[in-house]
């Protein structure tokens, strides 16, 4: 069984509550949480609890943008060494470099 992720709504630790139910159930330990229950599926309760489609989609976008920024920085370094980098291009490549340094 894999480890359960924190609650997607409040960040509190969850638990598997298999002892009190006839089926596996994961839930948030925060009594005031709005999204507190997840029933078991084919992959087990951790499968449903740990499924975060939006989080996965956003991470895929971040990965694509990171790869693009790395390519931009690499081209900027080449063009700068060749002396063919315009001032506007330099600003764009500097912004990409700064994003990579602060955003990874």
C-alpha positions in Angstrom: 0.0 0.0 0.0 1.3 3.5 -0.9 1.5 6.4 1.5 -1.5 8.7 1.5 -1.0 12.3 0.4 -2.2 15.1 2.6 -5.8 16.2 2.3 -6.2 18.2 -1.0 -8.6 20.6 0.8 -6.9 21.5 4.1 -3.5 19.8 4.0 -4.0 17.8 7.1 -2.8 14.1 7.3 -5.4 11.5 6.2 -5.9 8.0 7.5 -7.2 4.7 6.2 -10.3 3.8 8.2 -10.6 0.1 7.5 -11.6 -1.0 11.0 -15.0 0.7 11.2 -16.3 0.0 7.8 -17.0 -3.1 5.6 -14.9 -1.5 2.8 -11.6 0.5 2.9 -12.1 4.2 3.4 -9.6 7.0 3.5 -10.5 10.3 5.2 -9.1 13.6 6.5 -8.4 13.8 10.2 -9.6 17.4 10.3 -13.2 17.3 11.5 -14.0 20.6 9.9 -12.7 19.7 6.4 -15.2 19.9 3.5 -13.8 17.1 1.5 -13.3 14.4 4.0 -14.1 10.9 2.5 -12.9 8.8 -0.3 -14.2 5.3 -0.9 -12.1 2.4 -2.2 -11.7 1.5 -5.8 -9.9 -1.1 -7.8 -6.6 0.4 -6.7 -7.5 0.7 -3.0 -8.5 3.7 -0.9 -5.1 5.3 -1.4 -5.7 5.1 -5.2 -8.8 7.4 -5.0 -7.5 9.6 -2.2 -4.1 10.2 -4.0 -5.7 10.9 -7.4 -5.3 14.6 -8.1 -6.1 15.2 -11.8 -5.7 19.0 -11.8 -2.4 18.7 -9.8 -1.1 16.2 -12.4 -2.2 18.4 -15.3 -0.6 21.5 -13.8 2.7 19.6 -13.1 2.7 18.5 -16.8 2.4 22.2 -17.9 5.1 23.3 -15.5 7.4 20.5 -16.9 6.8 21.7 -20.5 7.3 25.3 -19.6 10.5 24.5 -17.7 11.9 22.6 -20.7 11.0 25.5 -22.9 12.7 28.0 -20.6 15.8 25.8 -20.5 15.9 25.8 -24.3 15.5 29.6 -24.4 18.4 30.1 -22.0 20.6 27.7 -24.0 19.9 29.6 -27.2 20.4 32.9 -25.5 23.9 31.8 -24.3 24.8 30.7 -27.8 23.6 33.9 -29.4 25.2 36.0 -26.8 28.6 34.3 -27.4 28.2 34.9 -31.1 27.3 38.6 -30.5 24.0 38.3 -32.3 21.6 38.7 -29.3 19.4 41.8 -29.5 18.6 43.8 -26.4 14.9 42.6 -26.5 16.1 39.0 -26.9 18.5 39.4 -24.0 15.6 40.6 -21.8 13.5 37.6 -22.7 16.4 35.1 -22.1 17.2 36.9 -18.8 13.6 36.5 -17.7 13.7 32.8 -18.6 16.9 32.3 -16.6 15.4 34.1 -13.6 12.2 32.0 -13.8 14.3 28.8 -13.8 16.4 30.0 -10.9 13.5 31.0 -8.7 10.8 28.6 -10.0 12.1 25.1 -9.9 
